[in-house]
Amino acid sequence: MPPPEDSPATAEIPASPGLSTLQRVLLTAAGLIALFLGLLGIILPGLPTTPFVLLSAACLARSSPRLHNKLISNRHLGPLVRDWEANRSLPLKVKWISTTLMGGMVILSAWQFSGRPLLQILVLALGVIGAIVVWRIPTRRRSPG
């Protein structure tokens, strides 16, 4: 049985009050660009996915509740955003998994650029920056019990 129309699960949260139309458009555009960069981060080494998806969620929450609801309802990205909005941190296991996968892709990419040291340095530097970004996000401690 679907929830009633006025239930919190289906109610749309209004956009932040006091924002002009231009501010809403700019925040929505920033949210969509951040989401695009986050999706690119899935396949490009050194470009972190998580911070861009979370930035997208923050922008869309203020500017477009409809798009924010679509993001948190997404099968793949929704759990990450919902977890962040509830806890404002990442589990240590998630940090290790993301760093390990990103590190593997960075090493593979740097190897592919053999003979081009500047590109290798660039890929490695972007990988280090990506890892720093992930590890700067607060770590969630396990709750006792």
C-alpha positions as CSV (number, residue, x, y, z in Angstrom):
1,M,0.0,0.0,0.0
2,P,1.6,3.4,-1.0
3,P,2.1,6.0,1.7
4,P,-0.6,8.8,1.9
5,E,0.0,11.8,-0.3
6,D,0.9,14.1,2.7
7,S,3.3,11.6,4.4
8,P,6.9,12.8,5.1
9,A,8.1,10.2,2.6
10,T,6.3,11.9,-0.3
11,A,6.1,15.5,0.9
12,E,8.4,17.8,-1.0
13,I,10.6,20.0,1.1
14,P,10.4,23.7,-0.1
15,A,13.6,25.3,-1.4
16,S,15.5,27.5,1.0
17,P,13.6,30.7,1.7
18,G,15.2,33.9,0.7
19,L,16.9,32.7,-2.4
20,S,16.4,34.6,-5.6
21,T,15.6,32.9,-8.8
22,L,19.2,33.5,-10.0
23,Q,20.6,31.9,-6.8
24,R,18.4,28.9,-7.2
25,V,19.4,28.5,-10.9
26,L,23.1,28.8,-10.0
27,L,22.8,26.4,-7.1
28,T,21.0,23.9,-9.3
29,A,23.6,24.2,-12.0
30,A,26.4,23.8,-9.5
31,G,24.6,20.7,-8.1
32,L,24.2,19.1,-11.5
33,I,27.8,19.9,-12.5
34,A,29.0,18.4,-9.2
35,L,26.9,15.3,-9.8
36,F,28.4,15.0,-13.3
37,L,31.9,15.3,-11.9
38,G,31.1,12.7,-9.2
39,L,29.8,10.3,-11.9
40,L,33.0,10.9,-13.9
41,G,35.0,10.1,-10.7
42,I,33.7,6.5,-10.9
43,I,35.7,5.9,-14.0
44,L,38.5,8.5,-13.8
45,P,41.4,7.9,-11.4
46,G,42.2,10.8,-9.0
47,L,38.7,12.3,-9.3
48,P,36.9,11.4,-6.1
49,T,33.2,10.5,-6.4
50,T,32.0,10.9,-2.8
51,P,32.8,14.6,-2.2
52,F,31.2,15.7,-5.6
53,V,28.0,13.6,-4.9
54,L,27.7,15.1,-1.4
55,L,28.3,18.7,-2.8
56,S,25.6,18.0,-5.4
57,A,23.2,16.9,-2.7
58,A,23.9,20.0,-0.6
59,C,23.3,22.3,-3.6
60,L,20.2,20.6,-4.7
61,A,18.7,20.5,-1.2
62,R,18.8,24.3,-1.1
63,S,17.7,24.9,-4.7
64,S,15.6,22.1,-6.0
65,P,14.0,19.7,-3.5
66,R,12.6,17.7,-6.4
67,L,16.1,17.0,-7.8
68,H,17.4,16.4,-4.3
69,N,14.6,13.8,-3.7
70,K,15.5,12.1,-7.0
71,L,19.2,11.9,-5.9
72,I,18.4,10.4,-2.5
73,S,16.0,8.0,-4.1
74,N,18.6,6.8,-6.6
75,R,19.4,3.1,-6.1
76,H,23.2,3.6,-6.3
77,L,23.9,7.1,-5.0
78,G,20.9,7.5,-2.6
79,P,22.3,5.4,0.3
80,L,25.6,7.4,0.3
81,V,23.7,10.7,0.4
82,R,21.1,9.5,3.0
83,D,23.9,8.1,5.2
84,W,25.9,11.4,4.9
85,E,22.8,13.5,5.7
86,A,22.1,11.3,8.8
87,N,25.6,11.0,10.2
88,R,27.9,13.6,8.5
89,S,30.7,11.1,8.4
90,L,32.0,8.0,6.5
91,P,32.7,4.6,8.0
92,L,36.4,3.7,8.2
93,K,35.7,0.7,5.9
94,V,34.3,3.0,3.2
95,K,37.4,5.2,3.3
96,W,39.7,2.2,3.0
97,I,37.8,0.7,0.1
98,S,37.6,4.0,-1.8
99,T,41.3,4.7,-1.3
100,T,42.3,1.2,-2.3
101,L,40.2,1.3,-5.5
102,M,41.3,4.8,-6.4
103,G,44.9,3.9,-5.7
104,G,44.7,0.9,-8.0
105,M,43.2,2.9,-10.8
106,V,45.8,5.7,-10.3
107,I,48.7,3.2,-10.5
108,L,47.2,1.5,-13.5
109,S,46.7,4.9,-15.2
110,A,50.3,6.0,-14.4
111,W,51.6,2.7,-15.8
112,Q,49.7,3.3,-19.0
113,F,51.5,6.7,-19.4
114,S,54.9,5.1,-19.3
115,G,57.3,7.2,-21.3
116,R,55.4,10.4,-20.4
117,P,56.6,11.4,-17.0
118,L,54.7,14.7,-16.8
119,L,51.4,12.8,-17.3
120,Q,52.4,10.2,-14.8
121,I,53.2,12.8,-12.2
122,L,49.9,14.6,-12.9
123,V,47.9,11.3,-12.5
124,L,49.8,10.4,-9.3
125,A,49.3,14.0,-7.9
126,L,45.6,13.9,-8.6
127,G,45.4,10.5,-6.9
128,V,47.1,11.8,-3.8
129,I,44.7,14.8,-3.8
130,G,41.7,12.5,-4.1
131,A,42.9,10.4,-1.2
132,I,43.5,13.5,0.9
133,V,39.9,14.6,0.2
134,V,38.5,11.2,1.2
135,W,40.5,11.1,4.4
136,R,39.6,14.7,5.4
137,I,36.0,13.6,5.7
138,P,35.1,12.8,9.3
139,T,35.4,9.2,10.2
140,R,32.4,7.5,11.9
141,R,33.2,5.6,15.0
142,R,31.4,2.4,15.7
143,S,28.6,2.8,18.2
144,P,29.1,0.7,21.3
145,G,27.1,-2.4,21.7
